[in-house]
Amino acid sequence: DAGSSVEEMEFNWDEYLEDTGATAAPHGSFKHVDTSLQNGFAPGMKLEVAVKSDQNTYWVATIITTCGQLLLLRYDGYGEDRKADFWCDILTADLHPIGWCQQNKKILKVPEGIKDKIPDQEEFLQRVLKGACSAPANLLEGLHRGKNPLDLIAPGSRLELQNTRDSLEAWIVTVVENVGGRLKLRYEGLEDLDKFDQWLFYLDPFLHQVGWAAQHGYSLQPPSAIRSLRSEADWQEILKKVKEEEEESSVPTDLFKDKPVIGVHSFSEGMKLEAVDPMAPFVISPATVLKVYNDKYFMIEIDDLRAERASSQRYVCHLNSAGIFPVQWSLKNGLHLSPPPGYPGQDFDWADYLKQCGAEAAPQSCFPLLTSDHGFKENMKLEAVNPVDPEEVCIATVTKLKDSYLWLQLEGSKKPVPECIVSVESMNIFPVGWCETNGYQLRPPRKAIVNKQKKIAVVQPEKQILSSRTVHDGLKNQELNSSDSVVINGKYCCPKIYFNHRCFSGPYLNKGRIAELPQSVGPGNCVLVLKEVLTLLINAAYKPSRVLRELQLDEEAAWHGHGETLKAKYKGKSYRATVEVVRTADRVADFCRKTCIKLECCPNLFGPQMVLDKCSENCSVLTKTKYTHYYGKRKNKRIGRPPGGHSNLEVAMKKPNKRRKRRKHFFVHKKKRSSTSVDNTPAGSPQGSGAEEEDDQDESELSHSLAQDRDKRKRKLRTFSFSDDENKPPSPKDIKMEVAEKLQLDSNPLEWSVADVVRFLKSTDCAPLARIFLDQEIDGQALLLLTLPTVQECMDLKLGPAIKLCHHIERVKLAFYQQFAN
């Protein structure tokens, strides 16, 4: 109805978690989701890549890291030197598996940058390719190129599904829908009849590629539930048709390489145990091993002592099946064991029952060891499939934990459902934001809107912010639910973001608190994961309000991402600011690096790459004192922790309107300075700048201070100043000389080749860096796009040489605008 659809549109996980005071279950606890996000490429794999500077030649490169459909590559021969690492898009780059050049008579030739290091090409290739793992050919070429392997299970694909209710025979199923690896399957031959459809995750142990049954000695038979719908001749005809179309609808075999391996069991017929029926996982009941098929599969039946029973609850299990326990497991864990229907009395006793049945209990050795090391805790929130209606995915709360089992209370289901008993390894549970990431409708709690309206009424100053945020969330939901945004699963999936606490934490962040953060956040929806990362960083700051200010979106900046309202608390006051967060996986690495630079910490402090032993930025040599030499400070009023601001756009004051307007101007003003001028850093380094004292100044003092700052900046913005001694601030004489120095260009830099760029650099005092530009194939267009953060990241330069190089790039840009822009 209309009311419920409004509720669905309004639901927002962040606000719901805040309203309920709950936390989300960690993304790392959902191993099946982790596996589904892998793109088929892994660090260490090798491939053959075109060398652009030398037409029609190729060289071997190694994958350093992956991010969605982007690969970070390094030519073999550079060893541990990352200065020539380069990103490339699988869809557009000229990439091939190892051996492709030999098959297609293409030339493998060492790139110019490492010619000196490789005297014997043949010997080198034999050495590096011995035992090497090539990138998968099917993901580099043809129809599957650049696709997440999960997308290869497209609607219309065929698989084989074992019948787990009454036998082990398999039958063909067709994929009707693929939602992030969760497949809606229909038995072949039922056409549009959806009554028998099933939802299974693609890694389910009973789901296989076509041809599995024949290979393992099982026959292809339709399940008894649908067998009567067609004649035997019809079923045989359907089977014949499927075999003819096998090539068109098959799914690559390597997709199933991460499926759980089924071990050998030691159960015997007649053994008793405790079990949870997967079709109705609400109670634990006594059960019997009804039949043993072989050393991998056996059937159990939930005990029912009634003389006339309508149906039996039986299903096929294997060693690692969820929901089977040894006798007395419930008693030992203080849980209720539901007596079999028809059992006399309510006080069930296993000893009496075994004697009465003349059966033996399955020994403890038959059952796998249960683990409690899984990351789930009581009251955590997640998303879970409704076992009664698998079409529904609901909000779930962990109400109880025992070993590796969760008791979940589902919210928002169309019909009330009792608490479900679920294994921590179940493929029917998902992290917060999974539905949104995959464009699937999550059943929201029924009271979502009421809570939100109440909050707006109570917290009056936040009313405007919440309403604008609702607009953003509405737009976000529309985008994520639109048909074209879910074509490629994983486009909005953020990889794991690691906190590398050994890296330099800068002046704003408390190193001790950084060390207490989780090792990683994600994977999951980009906006949700990055928002969680930024929230953790804000809370790990000496003064959270100050970090929030540094991250705040500059109103005059170009809009590239998604606006999220973040909060900070400091000395009893609450602060809010809008922060820009990227929405797609291909921009995550750059976003993390730029955020680190804003916070003046090591660019590797957090991001999609884990720092194992030594940071590539060599940040261990940095100290807070040395750091301030790089960023000249205007005032030295304080030493120690950075002075945090007690002002923010949304903090409540005695004169809210006046104060809010004034501080807003100040924030935008600061952001312009920090992004434009290299040697002015945002106030907040260890020695402070005095900017935070302005909370105690009157308005005239603040205006005067701002005017002075503005005048200083106008004088400084004309050039990038630098000194040969990195630790020495530039003298006024140097600055005057630089202002006077103008560059006259003979040709338009947009048309420069790589050789032209190298020639220009060799004419400057940055000539030693020309080799890097040659290796990275930077032409004129690329040169004009370079900025200080990019130069530092891609060329592995210290700050001094990087600023020096950027000075020359800025001169080219200025000359370009003056001579050729019109």
Secondary structure, 3 states (H helix, E strand, C coil): CHHHHHHHHHCCHHHHHHHHCCCECCHHHCHHHHHHCCCCCCCCCEEEEECCCCCCEEEEEEEEEEECCEEEEEECCCCCCCCCCEEEECCCCCEECCCHHHHCCCEECCCHHHHHHCCCHHHHHHHHHCCCCECCHHHHCHHHCCCCHHHHCCCCCEEEEECCCCCCCEEEEEEEEEECCEEEEEECCCCCCCCCCEEEECCCCCEEECCHHHHHCCCECCCHHHHCCCCHHHHHHHHHHHHHCHHHHCCCHHHHCCCCCCCCCCCCCCCEEEECCCCCCCCEEEEEEEEECCCCCEEEEECCCCCCCCCCCEEEECCCCCCEECCCHHHHCCCCECCCCCCCCCCCCHHHHHHHHCCCECCHHHCCCCCCCCCCCCCCEEEEECCCCCCCEEEEEEEEEECCEEEEEEECCCCCCCCEEEECCCCCEECCCHHHHCCCCEECCCCHHHHHHHHHHHCHHHHHHHHHHHHHHHHHHHHHHCHHHHCCCCCCEECCEEECCCCCCCCCECHHHHHHCCCEECCEEHHHHHHHHHHHHHHCECCHHHHHHHHCCCCCCCCCCEEEEEEEEECCEEEEEEEEECCCHHHHHHHHHHHHHHCCCCCCCEECCCCCCCCCCCHHHCCHHHHHHHCCCCCCCCCCCCCCCCCCCCCCCCCHHHHHHHHHHHHHHHHHHHHHCCCCCCCCCCCCCCHHHHHHCCHHHHHHHHHHHHHHHHHHCCCCCCCCCCCCCCCHHHHHHHHHCCCCCCCCHHHCCHHHHHHHHHCCCCHHHHHHHHHHCCCHHHHHHCCHHHHHHHHCCCHHHHHHHHHHHHHHHHHHHHHCCC
